[in-house]
Amino acid sequence: MVQLKPARAEDACALLDIQRRAFAALLEKYRDYDTNPAMEPLSTLKRKLSERDYYFILLDGREAGFIGVRRDEGSLVVTPIGLLPQCRGKGAGCEAMLLLEGLYPDNRRWTLGTILQEAGLCRFYEGLGYRRTGEVTHIQEGMDEVGYEKIIEKEKG
């Protein structure tokens, strides 16, 4: 069973530990030391915890990952989401994203960015109904970020 548990300021160290483990493989692959969440200092994460919402992703009651959300001009931005390597492939990421959307029922537009070269990540978001915006940001040689959005239609009634 997947659940989301709000993270508080005092959870910063535990959150950073999960973040570093969740993004370690991408850091090793791309060596994007300036942009990878695994390299984020604790002080930056503490600041972000005061500016946006963070949640632990719980899988069967145990911390399996995290997800952050910030507000941006009429939309909510998923930034970032990470799962521990041993918790991937079990549907926890999909369930967490759907639970997150349910926490903000009045929001109609979700956005995020992911690595264009990571086909599995792109398929993950596309499977949840996200569509590419056409926005691509060059990070470094062999690594680009592609923008995604999901529009949730209001129910008629």
Secondary structure by P-SEA (a helix, b strand, c coil): cbbbbbbcccaaaaaaaaaaaaaaaaaaaccccccccccccaaaaaaaaacbbbbbbccccccccbbbbbbccccccccbbbbcccccccaaaaaaaaaaaaacccccbbbbcccccaaaaaaaaaaaccccccbbbbccccbbbbbbbbbbccccc
